[in-house]
Each structure stands twice: as structure tokens, then as C-alpha cells.
Amino acid sequence: MKIQVKFFGPAAEKAGCTDLLVESEGTIGTVVEKVLQEFPELKTFGSVMKYARNADYATLDTQLEEGDTLSFLPPVGGG
């Protein structure tokens, strides 16, 4: 199944793109592993990276369906 992946903020900078189409089955965790193989720079965010399935925050064990959008949401800094 095809999953649209979107990168925001520093995650987009590290990936070098804002959008990616991934062919994968399973959970957010499965897709994240696949994306990290292609963009190992994203590993620097570690466990502080948040994810959203379509418009809702989700966990790594959230099941994905054909046509879903998975967003990588790095921590936001500021002062």
C-alpha cells in the first residue's frame, strides 16, 4: 500500500525534502524504520520525534491504511 510521508521543520531539512511516497504495509513503526533506512540523519531526533496519521497524533503501533498521510513532527524550539 502507498503511504504519503510528510516532513516538517528540521526533519524536512535533514531529509532534504518535504514529501515522500512509501510503499509499505503495517504500522507507523514499520514505515518509520523504512524511512530511517533511507534518511539516517533523522535518527538524531531519537524518541522526541512525534508522528501523526492524517491529522491526528499517533503512536508507532498505529495501523496505517492505503492512502494515509504520515507526518514526521520534530520538536519545536524557540524562546
C-alpha positions in Angstrom: 0.0 0.0 0.0 1.1 3.6 -0.6 1.7 6.0 2.3 2.3 9.7 1.8 5.1 10.8 4.2 5.5 14.5 5.1 8.4 16.0 6.8 8.2 19.3 8.8 10.7 21.8 10.1 14.2 20.4 10.9 13.0 16.9 9.7 12.5 18.3 6.2 15.9 19.9 6.3 17.6 16.7 7.3 15.7 14.6 4.8 16.2 17.1 2.0 12.6 17.0 1.0 9.1 17.7 2.4 7.2 14.8 0.8 7.9 11.2 0.0 5.7 8.3 -1.2 6.5 5.0 0.6 5.3 1.5 -0.3 4.8 -0.4 2.9 2.4 -2.5 5.0 1.7 -2.3 8.7 2.2 0.2 11.4 3.7 3.7 11.7 6.7 2.0 13.3 7.2 -0.2 10.1 7.1 2.9 7.9 9.4 4.9 10.2 12.0 2.1 10.1 11.9 2.1 6.3 12.2 5.9 6.2 15.1 5.9 8.7 17.0 3.4 6.4 16.7 5.9 3.6 17.3 9.0 5.7 19.5 8.0 8.7 20.0 11.7 9.5 16.5 11.6 11.0 17.8 9.3 13.8 19.3 12.3 15.5 15.8 13.2 16.8 15.5 9.9 18.6 12.5 9.4 20.8 11.5 13.1 20.7 10.1 12.8 17.2 6.3 12.8 17.1 4.1 11.3 14.4 0.6 12.0 13.0 -1.6 9.7 10.9 -3.6 12.0 8.7 -4.5 14.9 11.1 -4.2 13.1 14.4 -1.2 12.4 16.6 -0.4 8.7 16.7 2.0 6.2 18.2 4.4 3.8 16.5 1.9 0.9 16.8 -0.9 2.7 15.0 -2.0 0.7 11.9 -1.8 2.5 8.6 -4.2 2.2 5.7 -3.9 2.8 1.9 -3.7 6.5 1.2 -2.9 7.6 4.7 -0.5 10.5 5.3 2.2 10.0 7.9 3.8 13.2 9.3 7.1 13.4 11.0 6.9 16.2 13.6 10.2 17.1 15.2 10.4 19.1 18.4 9.8 22.8 18.0 12.3 25.0 19.7 12.1 28.7 20.5 12.3 31.2 23.2 
